[in-house]
Amino acid sequence: MVKIDLITGFLGSGKTTFIRQYAQWLIKKGYNIGILENDFGAVNVDMMLLQDLEGDNCELEMVSGGCDKDCHRRRFKTKLIAMGMSGYDRVLVEPSGIYDVDEFFDALHEEPLDRWYEIGNVFAIVDAKLPQELSDAADYLLAAEAADAGAVLLSRTREASAAEMDATVAHLNRALKKVGCSRQLDNEIIRSNWFEFTDEDFERLMRAGYQMSDYCKAPQQEEVFDSFFFMHVKMTEEELLGAVHAVFADRACGHIFRIKGFLPVGDGWLELNATRRETLLKPISRGQEILIVIGEGLSKEALQKYFQDSEND
């Protein structure tokens, strides 16, 4: 049977960065892997961020969101059926940051997936400098994504102090209590810097497994969070950075978790990945003219003041 790993985590937590490190190690060790991406908002930005991994030992697939839950689940199952016949040693699933983790477990217990796949690990990625003031909806997602994890990996540990990491773990455990989950995380928390992982670290990680935990289910989270995308935005690098910083500061735009996308520059592209704490721009070989804003209570009209589609000017 094919081992399948779920890598979950709240919006902007660093899931794609972790997947890159994990997948590179698996490929180096000779595994033939498939990566299944599910990007909230039906745009394959996160898959494009992993495009350089594609090769003889790694293939990328995409499940688009932006549809009702039943339709999304059918697409998810259809993709896994196709991938089950591709000869992979391992499949990595990176869902969107507002994904219902139970959907993953439910699908793998259905025919014919229950005969092809077995769950290997569930990893939850949590920002080591987690904002302490989160909405109830955000706290619910944080808890739901960690409740079944065999390992919780703190991201951005190089920038976080020990006190900040302690506060993040305490917040995570409070969020678990808030949803009626009896589990409290301690030994499952990994604070080490992923970029310094040894072979032994990755081997231990592959044995993390998962733990099914009960908690009180909340309504579908797609109804709480918003995702707006803007095509063909024409800006210089400096203009984009200024707009990103202004949008995070403008309350009229809503509570923004993440802005991501690509900016054409000369003959190449820049990849944008911005959260309230940091804005990263780096060269990338291939992109598409799109910027995506994800958050709670977003106003598209207010956002359009900063990210105007040039084709609609």
N, C-alpha and C positions, 0 to 999 in steps of 0.2 A: 504493500500500500504506500501511497505517496504521503509523506509528512507535509503538513500544512501549518504555517505559523501566521498568527494574526499580530500585526503591529498597530496598536491603537494609541490615541492620545488627543488631547484637546487641540483646537485650531491654533496653529503656529507653535506647537510644542517642540517640534524638531523631528517628527516621524520620518520625513524623507531623508534627512541627514543621517539618521540612524540606519535606515534601510540601505543607504549607500555603503556605509561601513560594513554592515552585516553581509550584504550581497557580495561585496568585493572579497571578503574573507571566504565565503562559500565557494565562489568561483575559483579563487586561488587554490582551494583544497580539492578542486576537481568536480564539484557538484554541478549538475545540470539543473538550473533553476528557472522558474517562471515567477514573474512579479505581477500581481493583479492590483491595479489602482482604481480607486473610486473617489473622484474629485467632486466635492459639493458644488453644484451649480452647472454641471454637465460640460465643463471645459477641462481639457486634459493637461493643465499646466503642470501638475506634480509629476505626471508621466514623462513630460518633456524634460523635467529636471534630472531624470534618471537615464536619458537616452544614450549617454555614453557607455552605459553598462551593457547595452545590447551587443550580442555576438554569438559565437557558437555555443556558449554555455549559459546564456541568459536571454530570455525573451520577455517583452513587456506587453501586457494586455490592459484594457480599460473597461470599466463599467461606468457609464454616465449616470449622473443623478438627475435631479430636476423633474422627477416623475413621481407618481404615487407609490406608496410602500410596496404594494403587491407587484406592480410592474417592475420595480427595482429589484425585488427578490428574485423574480423570474430571470432577469438579465444576469444577476449574480450567479444563479444556479447554472444557467446556460453556458456562461464563460467557464465555470469550474468543470463542467462536463467536457467541454472542448479541451481544456488544459489537462484533464485527466487522461486524455488519449495522446498526449504529446511526449511522453517518455521522461518527464521531469523526475529528479530525485527529491526535489523540495519545491513547494510553492509558498511564496510570501504574499500576504494580503495586507495592503495598506488602505484602510477605509478612510472616508472623510472624517473630519474632526467632530462631526455630530452624528456619527453612525450608531445604530442600535446594535450593540455587541451580540445580543441574543439572536439576531438574524444570522450571524455567522454560525453559531452552534446549531440552530434549527435547520439550516440548509444542509449541513454536513450529516445530519441524521436522516435525510431523505434519500430515496432511491434515485439514481444509482450511486450518488456520492458516498453513501455509507459503505459501499463495497470498494471504493477506489482510494478514499482519503482517510487518514487518521490525524487528529490534532496533535501537533508537536508541542508548540509553545504559544502562549499568549503574553506579549510584551506590552506594557503601558509606558508611554513616554510622557514625562511631566517636567515642565520648566522648573529648574532649580531655584529660580527667582520668581516663583509664582506670585502674582498680585494677590494680596490678602483680601481685597474687597472684590468679590465676585458675586454675580447675581445667583439666585436660587437655581435657575436653569443651567448656568455654567457649573455650579457646584454639583448638580445632579450628574451632568455628563462626566465631570472629573471622577466622581465616585463610581459611576457605572462602568467606565472604561478600565478602572483599576481593580474592580471587585473580583474579577476572574483571573487576573494576571498571575503568572508564575514568577515574573520579575517586573519590577517598576524601575525604569532607568531615568535618572535625573539628567536633563539636558543642560547645556551651558554651565557646567560645573566649574569651568575655568574662571568664569566671571563672578561666581557666587561665593559668599563666605560660608563658613560652617554654620553660623547662626541663621543665615537665610535659608540654607538647606534644611535645618531643623524646623524652621517655621513652615516650610513647604510640606514636610512630612506631617507635621501637626495639623496643618490645614486639610491635607488629604484624608487623614484619619477622622477629622471632624465631619468632613463631607460624607464619609462612609456611614458614620453614625446618623447623620441627618436623613439618609435614605433608608434607615432601618437595617443596615448591614452590620452584623456582629464582628466582621473581620477587622482587625487592626494590623497595619503593615509595619514591619520592622526589618527582619532579616531579608525580606524580598526586595528591599530598597538597594539599588546599586548607585553609588555616588561617584564611581571612578569615571575619568575622562575616556570616552569611547575611542578617541583618536590614539590613545596609548594602550589599548587592549592588546594583550598577548594571545597566542594560540590557546593557552590554558584558560584565559578569560572567556574567549568565544566558545570553547568546548563546554565550560560550566554553563554558559548562557543557553546552549543548545539542550541542556538537561533541565531547564527551568520548569518546563511543563505548564500547567494551568490549574486553577482551583475554582470550582463552581461555587458561587456564593449567592445567597438569597438577599434581595433588597426590594424595596417598594418601587414598582415601575411608574414612570411618569409618562405623560402624553408624548406623541411623536415630536422629536426635537426640531424637525424641519419646519414646524409651525412657529417656532420661537425665534430661530435665527434666519438672517437674510444673507443673500449673496447677489451682488450686482456686478455685471461686467461691462467694460467700456472698450470698444474696438477702435483701432486706428487713431489712437491718441498721439498727437504730434507734439513732442516736447524735447528739449535738450535734457541732458543728464541733470544739470543744475536746476532746471525748471521742475523736473520730476521730483527731485529730492525736496524742493521747497513746497510743492503741492502735497506730498506725503506728510510732511511735518505739520502743515497747516490743517489737513483733514483730521489728523489725530487730535488736534487741539480744538477743532470746531465742534461744539456740542450739537449744533444743528444737524450735523451729518449722522448722528447716532453714536452708539458705543461700538467702536471698531476693534476687532481682534487682530485682523491680518489684512494686508494688502500685498498681492503678489501678481506677477506677470512678467512681461518682456518689453523692452524698449529697443527699437532699431537704431543703431548708431553706425554711421558709415556703411561699411560692407558687412558688419557683424551685428551682434545683439548683446544687450545687457539683461541679466536676470534680476528681477526685483523680488525681495522677500522682506517685508517690513512688519514689525509688531510695534506696540506702543513703546517698547523698551529699546529696540534697535532697528536700523534700516540697513539692509545689505544689498549692494549692487555688485555683480561680478560678470565678467564676460562669459558668454555661452555660444556654442557653435551654431545652434539653430533655435529659432523661437517663432512666435506669432504675435501679431500686433494686438495685444489684449492686456488689460489690467483688471483684476478682480478684487473687490472689496467684500469682506465677510465680517459680520457682527450682529448685534442686536439692535432692533429699532432703527434701522438705517433709513435715511431719506435720499432717494435717488436724485431728487431735484437739487438738494444741497450738494451732493457729491458731484453732480454735473458741472457745478461752477468751477471745480478743480480739474475734472477729467472729462473734457468736452470731446465727444466723437467728432473728428475732423470732417467725416463724410456727411455729418448732419449740420455743419456750420451754416 
